Amino acid sequence: MTDNSARLDHVVLWVRDPVASADFYEKAVGFEPIRVTEFAAGEAAFPSVRLNDETILDLAPPSMAAGMDVVPGAAGSAGHPVNHVCISLGAQAFDALRTRLEERAVPLSDFSYGASGARGEAKRSFYFRDPDGNIFEARHYE
């Protein structure tokens, strides 16, 4: 990948309780929480969680949707659901994620094998939902 390649910067997820969601993503999924204290103190519009050095998930309350309806000719598009977000992990991190989710009784799909993605065919993948119903796929390639 070159420095001028497009990269995913962030995804906005609509969540009922951003603080609880940040806690879920930190403890169950293993992502680093950002601006949670500031959000709780009313100093930030929403918290986020960091997937890696370049990508975050913004955890936005639905009350923000009206202010984010910015695409001309697409009234009501803010808050439109996304089918799922896929996260790619190393094999050990993939197994650790599944274990943490199982420990928290998060419903999980069966494994799938050989699913096509950005880096070719994944060895294994599975799906899970966060507390707000956002669907994630976790996969590993090696």
N, CA, C and O atoms as a GROMACS GRO file, in nm:
protein
  568
    1MET      N    1   0.084  -0.117   0.000
    1MET     CA    2   0.000   0.000   0.000
    1MET      C    3   0.089   0.124   0.000
    1MET      O    4   0.190   0.127   0.071
    2THR      N    5   0.054   0.223  -0.078
    2THR     CA    6   0.131   0.346  -0.081
    2THR      C    7   0.068   0.448   0.012
    2THR      O    8  -0.047   0.433   0.055
    3ASP      N    9   0.144   0.553   0.044
    3ASP     CA   10   0.094   0.655   0.136
    3ASP      C   11  -0.028   0.729   0.083
    3ASP      O   12  -0.105   0.784   0.161
    4ASN      N   13  -0.047   0.731  -0.048
    4ASN     CA   14  -0.162   0.802  -0.102
    4ASN      C   15  -0.281   0.710  -0.128
    4ASN      O   16  -0.378   0.751  -0.192
    5SER      N   17  -0.274   0.587  -0.081
    5SER     CA   18  -0.387   0.494  -0.095
    5SER      C   19  -0.501   0.537  -0.006
    5SER      O   20  -0.479   0.588   0.104
    6ALA      N   21  -0.622   0.515  -0.053
    6ALA     CA   22  -0.739   0.543   0.030
    6ALA      C   23  -0.742   0.448   0.148
    6ALA      O   24  -0.705   0.331   0.136
    7ARG      N   25  -0.785   0.497   0.262
    7ARG     CA   26  -0.794   0.417   0.384
    7ARG      C   27  -0.927   0.447   0.451
    7ARG      O   28  -0.983   0.556   0.434
    8LEU      N   29  -0.977   0.354   0.527
    8LEU     CA   30  -1.097   0.377   0.606
    8LEU      C   31  -1.056   0.456   0.729
    8LEU      O   32  -0.973   0.410   0.807
    9ASP      N   33  -1.114   0.575   0.748
    9ASP     CA   34  -1.081   0.661   0.860
    9ASP      C   35  -1.171   0.630   0.980
    9ASP      O   36  -1.122   0.606   1.090
   10HIS      N   37  -1.303   0.631   0.958
   10HIS     CA   38  -1.396   0.604   1.067
   10HIS      C   39  -1.531   0.559   1.014
   10HIS      O   40  -1.566   0.582   0.898
   11VAL      N   41  -1.605   0.495   1.101
   11VAL     CA   42  -1.744   0.456   1.077
   11VAL      C   43  -1.823   0.511   1.194
   11VAL      O   44  -1.781   0.499   1.309
   12VAL      N   45  -1.938   0.572   1.166
   12VAL     CA   46  -2.026   0.622   1.272
   12VAL      C   47  -2.132   0.517   1.298
   12VAL      O   48  -2.205   0.476   1.208
   13LEU      N   49  -2.140   0.474   1.424
   13LEU     CA   50  -2.244   0.380   1.466
   13LEU      C   51  -2.344   0.454   1.553
   13LEU      O   52  -2.304   0.532   1.640
   14TRP      N   53  -2.473   0.430   1.532
   14TRP     CA   54  -2.576   0.488   1.617
   14TRP      C   55  -2.593   0.396   1.737
   14TRP      O   56  -2.623   0.277   1.721
   15VAL      N   57  -2.575   0.450   1.856
   15VAL     CA   58  -2.583   0.371   1.979
   15VAL      C   59  -2.669   0.445   2.082
   15VAL      O   60  -2.661   0.568   2.093
   16ARG      N   61  -2.749   0.371   2.157
   16ARG     CA   62  -2.837   0.431   2.258
   16ARG      C   63  -2.759   0.492   2.373
   16ARG      O   64  -2.793   0.599   2.422
   17ASP      N   65  -2.655   0.424   2.418
   17ASP     CA   66  -2.577   0.468   2.533
   17ASP      C   67  -2.429   0.463   2.494
   17ASP      O   68  -2.365   0.359   2.507
   18PRO      N   69  -2.374   0.576   2.447
   18PRO     CA   70  -2.235   0.577   2.401
   18PRO      C   71  -2.133   0.531   2.505
   18PRO      O   72  -2.035   0.466   2.470
   19VAL      N   73  -2.155   0.563   2.633
   19VAL     CA   74  -2.060   0.521   2.736
   19VAL      C   75  -2.063   0.369   2.752
   19VAL      O   76  -1.958   0.305   2.759
   20ALA      N   77  -2.184   0.310   2.757
   20ALA     CA   78  -2.195   0.164   2.768
   20ALA      C   79  -2.139   0.097   2.643
   20ALA      O   80  -2.075  -0.008   2.653
   21SER      N   81  -2.161   0.157   2.528
   21SER     CA   82  -2.107   0.100   2.404
   21SER      C   83  -1.955   0.104   2.404
   21SER      O   84  -1.891   0.007   2.363
   22ALA      N   85  -1.897   0.214   2.450
   22ALA     CA   86  -1.751   0.223   2.458
   22ALA      C   87  -1.697   0.116   2.552
   22ALA      O   88  -1.592   0.057   2.525
   23ASP      N   89  -1.768   0.091   2.660
   23ASP     CA   90  -1.728  -0.013   2.754
   23ASP      C   91  -1.732  -0.151   2.687
   23ASP      O   92  -1.641  -0.231   2.704
   24PHE      N   93  -1.839  -0.178   2.611
   24PHE     CA   94  -1.851  -0.305   2.538
   24PHE      C   95  -1.735  -0.321   2.440
   24PHE      O   96  -1.669  -0.425   2.437
   25TYR      N   97  -1.709  -0.217   2.361
   25TYR     CA   98  -1.603  -0.228   2.261
   25TYR      C   99  -1.464  -0.238   2.325
   25TYR      O  100  -1.375  -0.302   2.268
   26GLU      N  101  -1.446  -0.178   2.441
   26GLU     CA  102  -1.318  -0.191   2.510
   26GLU      C  103  -1.302  -0.331   2.568
   26GLU      O  104  -1.202  -0.398   2.542
   27LYS      N  105  -1.399  -0.374   2.647
   27LYS     CA  106  -1.383  -0.498   2.724
   27LYS      C  107  -1.414  -0.624   2.645
   27LYS      O  108  -1.347  -0.726   2.663
   28ALA      N  109  -1.514  -0.620   2.558
   28ALA     CA  110  -1.550  -0.740   2.482
   28ALA      C  111  -1.473  -0.752   2.352
   28ALA      O  112  -1.433  -0.862   2.313
   29VAL      N  113  -1.453  -0.640   2.284
   29VAL     CA  114  -1.391  -0.645   2.152
   29VAL      C  115  -1.242  -0.612   2.157
   29VAL      O  116  -1.166  -0.656   2.070
   30GLY      N  117  -1.199  -0.534   2.256
   30GLY     CA  118  -1.057  -0.505   2.270
   30GLY      C  119  -1.013  -0.376   2.204
   30GLY      O  120  -0.893  -0.359   2.179
   31PHE      N  121  -1.105  -0.284   2.175
   31PHE     CA  122  -1.069  -0.157   2.113
   31PHE      C  123  -1.043  -0.052   2.221
   31PHE      O  124  -1.103  -0.057   2.329
   32GLU      N  125  -0.955   0.042   2.192
   32GLU     CA  126  -0.919   0.148   2.286
   32GLU      C  127  -1.024   0.258   2.288
   32GLU      O  128  -1.056   0.313   2.183
   33PRO      N  129  -1.080   0.292   2.405
   33PRO     CA  130  -1.179   0.399   2.413
   33PRO      C  131  -1.113   0.537   2.400
   33PRO      O  132  -1.001   0.558   2.446
   34ILE      N  133  -1.185   0.630   2.337
   34ILE     CA  134  -1.136   0.766   2.315
   34ILE      C  135  -1.247   0.864   2.353
   34ILE      O  136  -1.362   0.844   2.315
   35ARG      N  137  -1.215   0.968   2.425
   35ARG     CA  138  -1.306   1.078   2.462
   35ARG      C  139  -1.428   1.033   2.542
   35ARG      O  140  -1.529   1.104   2.542
   36VAL      N  141  -1.424   0.922   2.610
   36VAL     CA  142  -1.539   0.877   2.689
   36VAL      C  143  -1.561   0.970   2.808
   36VAL      O  144  -1.674   1.011   2.834
   37THR      N  145  -1.455   1.003   2.880
   37THR     CA  146  -1.466   1.093   2.995
   37THR      C  147  -1.516   1.230   2.949
   37THR      O  148  -1.601   1.290   3.014
   38GLU      N  149  -1.463   1.278   2.839
   38GLU     CA  150  -1.504   1.408   2.786
   38GLU      C  151  -1.652   1.407   2.746
   38GLU      O  152  -1.723   1.503   2.770
   39PHE      N  153  -1.696   1.299   2.683
   39PHE     CA  154  -1.838   1.287   2.646
   39PHE      C  155  -1.925   1.288   2.771
   39PHE      O  156  -2.025   1.360   2.777
   40ALA      N  157  -1.888   1.207   2.870
   40ALA     CA  158  -1.967   1.198   2.993
   40ALA      C  159  -1.975   1.333   3.064
   40ALA      O  160  -2.074   1.361   3.131
   41ALA      N  161  -1.872   1.417   3.049
   41ALA     CA  162  -1.870   1.549   3.111
   41ALA      C  163  -1.937   1.655   3.023
   41ALA      O  164  -1.941   1.772   3.061
   42GLY      N  165  -1.989   1.615   2.906
   42GLY     CA  166  -2.053   1.711   2.816
   42GLY      C  167  -1.956   1.793   2.735
   42GLY      O  168  -1.994   1.895   2.677
   43GLU      N  169  -1.829   1.752   2.730
   43GLU     CA  170  -1.726   1.826   2.658
   43GLU      C  171  -1.698   1.773   2.518
   43GLU      O  172  -1.624   1.836   2.443
   44ALA      N  173  -1.756   1.660   2.481
   44ALA     CA  174  -1.740   1.602   2.346
   44ALA      C  175  -1.877   1.555   2.300
   44ALA      O  176  -1.958   1.509   2.380
   45ALA      N  177  -1.902   1.567   2.171
   45ALA     CA  178  -2.033   1.529   2.115
   45ALA      C  179  -2.058   1.379   2.121
   45ALA      O  180  -2.172   1.335   2.130
   46PHE      N  181  -1.951   1.301   2.116
   46PHE     CA  182  -1.962   1.155   2.120
   46PHE      C  183  -1.824   1.096   2.149
   46PHE      O  184  -1.723   1.160   2.120
   47PRO      N  185  -1.819   0.976   2.205
   47PRO     CA  186  -1.691   0.906   2.221
   47PRO      C  187  -1.663   0.820   2.098
   47PRO      O  188  -1.747   0.805   2.010
   48SER      N  189  -1.544   0.766   2.095
   48SER     CA  190  -1.504   0.677   1.986
   48SER      C  191  -1.425   0.562   2.046
   48SER      O  192  -1.391   0.563   2.164
   49VAL      N  193  -1.397   0.462   1.964
   49VAL     CA  194  -1.304   0.356   2.000
   49VAL      C  195  -1.208   0.337   1.884
   49VAL      O  196  -1.246   0.347   1.767
   50ARG      N  197  -1.083   0.311   1.916
   50ARG     CA  198  -0.977   0.298   1.814
   50ARG      C  199  -0.954   0.152   1.778
   50ARG      O  200  -0.929   0.069   1.864
   51LEU      N  201  -0.964   0.123   1.646
   51LEU     CA  202  -0.934  -0.010   1.595
   51LEU      C  203  -0.785  -0.027   1.573
   51LEU      O  204  -0.728  -0.131   1.605
   52ASN      N  205  -0.721   0.078   1.518
   52ASN     CA  206  -0.578   0.077   1.489
   52ASN      C  207  -0.531   0.222   1.477
   52ASN      O  208  -0.608   0.314   1.506
   53ASP      N  209  -0.408   0.243   1.436
   53ASP     CA  210  -0.355   0.379   1.428
   53ASP      C  211  -0.432   0.469   1.332
   53ASP      O  212  -0.426   0.591   1.345
   54GLU      N  213  -0.504   0.412   1.238
   54GLU     CA  214  -0.568   0.491   1.134
   54GLU      C  215  -0.720   0.488   1.136
   54GLU      O  216  -0.783   0.566   1.063
   55THR      N  217  -0.783   0.402   1.216
   55THR     CA  218  -0.927   0.382   1.204
   55THR      C  219  -0.994   0.381   1.340
   55THR      O  220  -0.947   0.319   1.435
   56ILE      N  221  -1.108   0.454   1.348
   56ILE     CA  222  -1.188   0.457   1.469
   56ILE      C  223  -1.335   0.432   1.436
   56ILE      O  224  -1.379   0.446   1.322
   57LEU      N  225  -1.410   0.394   1.539
   57LEU     CA  226  -1.556   0.388   1.533
   57LEU      C  227  -1.608   0.500   1.620
   57LEU      O  228  -1.574   0.508   1.739
   58ASP      N  229  -1.691   0.588   1.564
   58ASP     CA  230  -1.757   0.692   1.642
   58ASP      C  231  -1.886   0.634   1.696
   58ASP      O  232  -1.961   0.570   1.623
   59LEU      N  233  -1.914   0.655   1.824
   59LEU     CA  234  -2.031   0.600   1.892
   59LEU      C  235  -2.128   0.715   1.917
   59LEU      O  236  -2.126   0.778   2.022
   60ALA      N  237  -2.214   0.740   1.819
   60ALA     CA  238  -2.299   0.858   1.821
   60ALA      C  239  -2.440   0.826   1.870
   60ALA      O  240  -2.499   0.727   1.828
   61PRO      N  241  -2.493   0.911   1.960
   61PRO     CA  242  -2.631   0.892   2.004
   61PRO      C  243  -2.726   0.930   1.891
   61PRO      O  244  -2.697   1.021   1.814
   62PRO      N  245  -2.840   0.861   1.880
   62PRO     CA  246  -2.936   0.891   1.772
   62PRO      C  247  -2.983   1.036   1.769
   62PRO      O  248  -3.026   1.084   1.664
   63SER      N  249  -2.976   1.106   1.881
   63SER     CA  250  -3.018   1.246   1.884
   63SER      C  251  -2.932   1.333   1.791
   63SER      O  252  -2.973   1.444   1.756
   64MET      N  253  -2.816   1.285   1.752
   64MET     CA  254  -2.729   1.360   1.661
   64MET      C  255  -2.771   1.347   1.515
   64MET      O  256  -2.724   1.424   1.431
   65ALA      N  257  -2.857   1.252   1.482
   65ALA     CA  258  -2.891   1.224   1.342
   65ALA      C  259  -2.943   1.346   1.268
   65ALA      O  260  -2.904   1.369   1.154
   66ALA      N  261  -3.030   1.423   1.331
   66ALA     CA  262  -3.087   1.539   1.262
   66ALA      C  263  -2.978   1.638   1.220
   66ALA      O  264  -2.989   1.698   1.113
   67GLY      N  265  -2.877   1.656   1.301
   67GLY     CA  266  -2.769   1.748   1.268
   67GLY      C  267  -2.670   1.693   1.167
   67GLY      O  268  -2.586   1.767   1.117
   68MET      N  269  -2.681   1.566   1.136
   68MET     CA  270  -2.588   1.503   1.042
   68MET      C  271  -2.653   1.474   0.908
   68MET      O  272  -2.594   1.408   0.823
   69ASP      N  273  -2.773   1.522   0.888
   69ASP     CA  274  -2.846   1.501   0.762
   69ASP      C  275  -2.796   1.604   0.661
   69ASP      O  276  -2.866   1.701   0.631
   70VAL      N  277  -2.676   1.583   0.608
   70VAL     CA  278  -2.608   1.686   0.530
   70VAL      C  279  -2.598   1.658   0.381
   70VAL      O  280  -2.553   1.745   0.306
   71VAL      N  281  -2.638   1.542   0.334
   71VAL     CA  282  -2.624   1.510   0.192
   71VAL      C  283  -2.741   1.570   0.116
   71VAL      O  284  -2.856   1.535   0.142
   72PRO      N  285  -2.715   1.662   0.021
   72PRO     CA  286  -2.824   1.724  -0.055
   72PRO      C  287  -2.909   1.618  -0.126
   72PRO      O  288  -2.855   1.526  -0.189
   73GLY      N  289  -3.039   1.631  -0.116
   73GLY     CA  290  -3.130   1.540  -0.184
   73GLY      C  291  -3.145   1.406  -0.114
   73GLY      O  292  -3.205   1.315  -0.171
   74ALA      N  293  -3.092   1.391   0.006
   74ALA     CA  294  -3.100   1.263   0.077
   74ALA      C  295  -3.152   1.285   0.218
   74ALA      O  296  -3.096   1.233   0.315
   75ALA      N  297  -3.259   1.362   0.229
   75ALA     CA  298  -3.318   1.390   0.360
   75ALA      C  299  -3.348   1.258   0.432
   75ALA      O  300  -3.399   1.164   0.372
   76GLY      N  301  -3.318   1.255   0.557
   76GLY     CA  302  -3.344   1.135   0.637
   76GLY      C  303  -3.237   1.029   0.624
   76GLY      O  304  -3.253   0.919   0.678
   77SER      N  305  -3.129   1.059   0.554
   77SER     CA  306  -3.026   0.955   0.533
   77SER      C  307  -2.938   0.936   0.655
   77SER      O  308  -2.881   0.828   0.672
   78ALA      N  309  -2.924   1.038   0.739
   78ALA     CA  310  -2.843   1.022   0.860
   78ALA      C  311  -2.909   0.918   0.949
   78ALA      O  312  -3.028   0.927   0.978
   79GLY      N  313  -2.834   0.822   0.990
   79GLY     CA  314  -2.889   0.715   1.072
   79GLY      C  315  -2.931   0.594   0.991
   79GLY      O  316  -2.982   0.497   1.046
   80HIS      N  317  -2.911   0.599   0.860
   80HIS     CA  318  -2.942   0.483   0.776
   80HIS      C  319  -2.853   0.368   0.820
   80HIS      O  320  -2.732   0.385   0.836
   81PRO      N  321  -2.911   0.251   0.839
   81PRO     CA  322  -2.830   0.139   0.887
   81PRO      C  323  -2.732   0.086   0.782
   81PRO      O  324  -2.757   0.093   0.662
   82VAL      N  325  -2.624   0.033   0.832
   82VAL     CA  326  -2.524  -0.035   0.750
   82VAL      C  327  -2.544  -0.184   0.773
   82VAL      O  328  -2.577  -0.225   0.884
   83ASN      N  329  -2.524  -0.267   0.672
   83ASN     CA  330  -2.543  -0.411   0.690
   83ASN      C  331  -2.447  -0.467   0.793
   83ASN      O  332  -2.492  -0.528   0.891
   84HIS      N  333  -2.317  -0.447   0.775
   84HIS     CA  334  -2.220  -0.489   0.875
   84HIS      C  335  -2.085  -0.424   0.848
   84HIS      O  336  -2.058  -0.374   0.739
   85VAL      N  337  -2.001  -0.426   0.951
   85VAL     CA  338  -1.864  -0.376   0.943
   85VAL      C  339  -1.775  -0.497   0.970
   85VAL      O  340  -1.799  -0.573   1.063
   86CYS      N  341  -1.672  -0.513   0.887
   86CYS     CA  342  -1.582  -0.627   0.903
   86CYS      C  343  -1.449  -0.580   0.960
   86CYS      O  344  -1.390  -0.483   0.911
   87ILE      N  345  -1.403  -0.649   1.064
   87ILE     CA  346  -1.271  -0.620   1.121
   87ILE      C  347  -1.180  -0.739   1.094
   87ILE      O  348  -1.220  -0.855   1.111
   88SER      N  349  -1.059  -0.710   1.053
   88SER     CA  350  -0.960  -0.812   1.023
   88SER      C  351  -0.857  -0.814   1.135
   88SER      O  352  -0.803  -0.710   1.172
   89LEU      N  353  -0.831  -0.932   1.188
   89LEU     CA  354  -0.739  -0.950   1.300
   89LEU      C  355  -0.638  -1.059   1.267
   89LEU      O  356  -0.657  -1.136   1.173
   90GLY      N  357  -0.532  -1.064   1.345
   90GLY     CA  358  -0.442  -1.179   1.338
   90GLY      C  359  -0.513  -1.299   1.400
   90GLY      O  360  -0.612  -1.282   1.471
   91ALA      N  361  -0.464  -1.418   1.374
   91ALA     CA  362  -0.531  -1.541   1.420
   91ALA      C  363  -0.546  -1.544   1.573
   91ALA      O  364  -0.652  -1.581   1.622
   92GLN      N  365  -0.442  -1.506   1.648
   92GLN     CA  366  -0.452  -1.509   1.794
   92GLN      C  367  -0.551  -1.407   1.846
   92GLN      O  368  -0.630  -1.437   1.936
   93ALA      N  369  -0.549  -1.286   1.789
   93ALA     CA  370  -0.644  -1.183   1.831
   93ALA      C  371  -0.787  -1.223   1.794
   93ALA      O  372  -0.881  -1.195   1.868
   94PHE      N  373  -0.804  -1.290   1.680
   94PHE     CA  374  -0.934  -1.341   1.637
   94PHE      C  375  -0.989  -1.440   1.740
   94PHE      O  376  -1.104  -1.430   1.782
   95ASP      N  377  -0.906  -1.536   1.780
   95ASP     CA  378  -0.948  -1.634   1.880
   95ASP      C  379  -0.977  -1.568   2.015
   95ASP      O  380  -1.073  -1.605   2.083
   96ALA      N  381  -0.894  -1.471   2.054
   96ALA     CA  382  -0.915  -1.401   2.181
   96ALA      C  383  -1.046  -1.322   2.178
   96ALA      O  384  -1.118  -1.318   2.278
   97LEU      N  385  -1.077  -1.259   2.065
   97LEU     CA  386  -1.204  -1.186   2.052
   97LEU      C  387  -1.321  -1.281   2.070
   97LEU      O  388  -1.414  -1.251   2.145
   98ARG      N  389  -1.318  -1.393   2.001
   98ARG     CA  390  -1.429  -1.488   2.013
   98ARG      C  391  -1.445  -1.535   2.158
   98ARG      O  392  -1.557  -1.548   2.207
   99THR      N  393  -1.335  -1.560   2.225
   99THR     CA  394  -1.340  -1.603   2.365
   99THR      C  395  -1.404  -1.495   2.452
   99THR      O  396  -1.491  -1.525   2.534
  100ARG      N  397  -1.361  -1.369   2.436
  100ARG     CA  398  -1.419  -1.260   2.517
  100ARG      C  399  -1.569  -1.246   2.491
  100ARG      O  400  -1.646  -1.226   2.585
  101LEU      N  401  -1.610  -1.258   2.367
  101LEU     CA  402  -1.753  -1.247   2.335
  101LEU      C  403  -1.831  -1.363   2.395
  101LEU      O  404  -1.940  -1.344   2.450
  102GLU      N  405  -1.776  -1.484   2.386
  102GLU     CA  406  -1.842  -1.600   2.446
  102GLU      C  407  -1.855  -1.583   2.597
  102GLU      O  408  -1.958  -1.617   2.654
  103GLU      N  409  -1.750  -1.531   2.662
  103GLU     CA  410  -1.753  -1.509   2.807
  103GLU      C  411  -1.863  -1.411   2.847
  103GLU      O  412  -1.914  -1.417   2.959
  104ARG      N  413  -1.898  -1.321   2.758
  104ARG     CA  414  -2.002  -1.222   2.785
  104ARG      C  415  -2.137  -1.264   2.728
  104ARG      O  416  -2.231  -1.184   2.726
  105ALA      N  417  -2.148  -1.388   2.683
  105ALA     CA  418  -2.272  -1.444   2.628
  105ALA      C  419  -2.326  -1.363   2.510
  105ALA      O  420  -2.447  -1.352   2.492
  106VAL      N  421  -2.234  -1.308   2.430
  106VAL     CA  422  -2.275  -1.238   2.308
  106VAL      C  423  -2.305  -1.345   2.202
  106VAL      O  424  -2.220  -1.429   2.175
  107PRO      N  425  -2.425  -1.344   2.142
  107PRO     CA  426  -2.456  -1.443   2.038
  107PRO      C  427  -2.358  -1.431   1.919
  107PRO      O  428  -2.330  -1.322   1.871
  108LEU      N  429  -2.309  -1.547   1.875
  108LEU     CA  430  -2.212  -1.553   1.766
  108LEU      C  431  -2.261  -1.645   1.656
  108LEU      O  432  -2.331  -1.743   1.683
  109SER      N  433  -2.226  -1.613   1.533
  109SER     CA  434  -2.256  -1.705   1.423
  109SER      C  435  -2.156  -1.820   1.425
  109SER      O  436  -2.055  -1.815   1.495
  110ASP      N  437  -2.185  -1.922   1.347
  110ASP     CA  438  -2.087  -2.028   1.324
  110ASP      C  439  -1.972  -1.969   1.244
  110ASP      O  440  -1.984  -1.860   1.188
  111PHE      N  441  -1.861  -2.039   1.238
  111PHE     CA  442  -1.750  -1.997   1.154
  111PHE      C  443  -1.786  -2.016   1.008
  111PHE      O  444  -1.860  -2.108   0.972
  112SER      N  445  -1.736  -1.928   0.924
  112SER     CA  446  -1.737  -1.951   0.780
  112SER      C  447  -1.592  -1.954   0.736
  112SER      O  448  -1.504  -1.900   0.803
  113TYR      N  449  -1.567  -2.016   0.623
  113TYR     CA  450  -1.431  -2.038   0.576
  113TYR      C  451  -1.418  -1.993   0.431
  113TYR      O  452  -1.507  -2.019   0.350
  114GLY      N  453  -1.308  -1.924   0.399
  114GLY     CA  454  -1.280  -1.887   0.262
  114GLY      C  455  -1.360  -1.769   0.209
  114GLY      O  456  -1.370  -1.752   0.088
  115ALA      N  457  -1.419  -1.688   0.297
  115ALA     CA  458  -1.497  -1.572   0.250
  115ALA      C  459  -1.402  -1.471   0.186
  115ALA      O  460  -1.292  -1.447   0.235
  116SER      N  461  -1.445  -1.415   0.076
  116SER     CA  462  -1.364  -1.319   0.002
  116SER      C  463  -1.369  -1.182   0.070
  116SER      O  464  -1.473  -1.140   0.120
  117GLY      N  465  -1.253  -1.114   0.071
  117GLY     CA  466  -1.246  -0.981   0.131
  117GLY      C  467  -1.135  -0.899   0.071
  117GLY      O  468  -1.080  -0.934  -0.034
  118ALA      N  469  -1.101  -0.792   0.138
  118ALA     CA  470  -1.003  -0.696   0.087
  118ALA      C  471  -0.864  -0.757   0.067
  118ALA      O  472  -0.787  -0.709  -0.016
  119ARG      N  473  -0.832  -0.862   0.142
  119ARG     CA  474  -0.700  -0.923   0.134
  119ARG      C  475  -0.704  -1.064   0.076
  119ARG      O  476  -0.610  -1.141   0.095
  120GLY      N  477  -0.811  -1.098   0.006
  120GLY     CA  478  -0.823  -1.230  -0.053
  120GLY      C  479  -0.925  -1.314   0.022
  120GLY      O  480  -1.028  -1.263   0.065
  121GLU      N  481  -0.896  -1.443   0.036
  121GLU     CA  482  -0.987  -1.533   0.106
  121GLU      C  483  -0.946  -1.546   0.252
  121GLU      O  484  -0.832  -1.578   0.283
  122ALA      N  485  -1.041  -1.522   0.341
  122ALA     CA  486  -1.014  -1.533   0.484
  122ALA      C  487  -1.013  -1.679   0.526
  122ALA      O  488  -1.086  -1.761   0.471
  123LYS      N  489  -0.928  -1.710   0.622
  123LYS     CA  490  -0.924  -1.847   0.676
  123LYS      C  491  -1.054  -1.878   0.750
  123LYS      O  492  -1.118  -1.980   0.725
  124ARG      N  493  -1.092  -1.788   0.843
  124ARG     CA  494  -1.215  -1.806   0.920
  124ARG      C  495  -1.279  -1.669   0.943
  124ARG      O  496  -1.211  -1.566   0.944
  125SER      N  497  -1.409  -1.671   0.962
  125SER     CA  498  -1.479  -1.549   1.002
  125SER      C  499  -1.604  -1.587   1.080
  125SER      O  500  -1.652  -1.700   1.071
  126PHE      N  501  -1.656  -1.491   1.156
  126PHE     CA  502  -1.783  -1.508   1.226
  126PHE      C  503  -1.845  -1.371   1.246
  126PHE      O  504  -1.779  -1.268   1.231
  127TYR      N  505  -1.973  -1.370   1.280
  127TYR     CA  506  -2.048  -1.247   1.299
  127TYR      C  507  -2.097  -1.236   1.443
  127TYR      O  508  -2.121  -1.336   1.510
  128PHE      N  509  -2.112  -1.111   1.489
  128PHE     CA  510  -2.171  -1.083   1.619
  128PHE      C  511  -2.237  -0.946   1.615
  128PHE      O  512  -2.210  -0.866   1.525
  129ARG      N  513  -2.323  -0.919   1.714
  129ARG     CA  514  -2.389  -0.789   1.723
  129ARG      C  515  -2.343  -0.717   1.849
  129ARG      O  516  -2.314  -0.780   1.951
  130ASP      N  517  -2.336  -0.585   1.841
  130ASP     CA  518  -2.310  -0.507   1.961
  130ASP      C  519  -2.442  -0.486   2.035
  130ASP      O  520  -2.547  -0.528   1.985
  131PRO      N  521  -2.441  -0.424   2.152
  131PRO     CA  522  -2.566  -0.408   2.227
  131PRO      C  523  -2.674  -0.327   2.155
  131PRO      O  524  -2.791  -0.334   2.194
  132ASP      N  525  -2.639  -0.251   2.052
  132ASP     CA  526  -2.737  -0.173   1.977
  132ASP      C  527  -2.780  -0.240   1.848
  132ASP      O  528  -2.855  -0.181   1.769
  133GLY      N  529  -2.735  -0.362   1.824
  133GLY     CA  530  -2.775  -0.435   1.705
  133GLY      C  531  -2.687  -0.414   1.583
  133GLY      O  532  -2.715  -0.469   1.477
  134ASN      N  533  -2.580  -0.333   1.596
  134ASN     CA  534  -2.486  -0.317   1.484
  134ASN      C  535  -2.414  -0.450   1.465
  134ASN      O  536  -2.368  -0.512   1.562
  135ILE      N  537  -2.405  -0.494   1.342
  135ILE     CA  538  -2.348  -0.626   1.312
  135ILE      C  539  -2.203  -0.611   1.266
  135ILE      O  540  -2.170  -0.526   1.183
  136PHE      N  541  -2.118  -0.696   1.324
  136PHE     CA  542  -1.977  -0.700   1.289
  136PHE      C  543  -1.940  -0.838   1.241
  136PHE      O  544  -1.991  -0.939   1.289
  137GLU      N  545  -1.850  -0.841   1.146
  137GLU     CA  546  -1.785  -0.966   1.105
  137GLU      C  547  -1.641  -0.955   1.151
  137GLU      O  548  -1.577  -0.852   1.132
  138ALA      N  549  -1.590  -1.059   1.212
  138ALA     CA  550  -1.448  -1.068   1.248
  138ALA      C  551  -1.388  -1.176   1.160
  138ALA      O  552  -1.448  -1.281   1.138
  139ARG      N  553  -1.267  -1.151   1.111
  139ARG     CA  554  -1.201  -1.250   1.025
  139ARG      C  555  -1.050  -1.244   1.043
  139ARG      O  556  -0.996  -1.147   1.095
  140HIS      N  557  -0.984  -1.350   0.998
  140HIS     CA  558  -0.838  -1.348   0.989
  140HIS      C  559  -0.800  -1.417   0.860
  140HIS      O  560  -0.869  -1.506   0.811
  141TYR      N  561  -0.685  -1.372   0.807
  141TYR     CA  562  -0.637  -1.421   0.677
  141TYR      C  563  -0.523  -1.520   0.689
  141TYR      O  564  -0.507  -1.605   0.601
  142GLU      N  565  -0.442  -1.512   0.795
  142GLU     CA  566  -0.326  -1.602   0.802
  142GLU      C  567  -0.360  -1.728   0.879
  142GLU      O  568  -0.274  -1.815   0.895
   0.00000   0.00000   0.00000
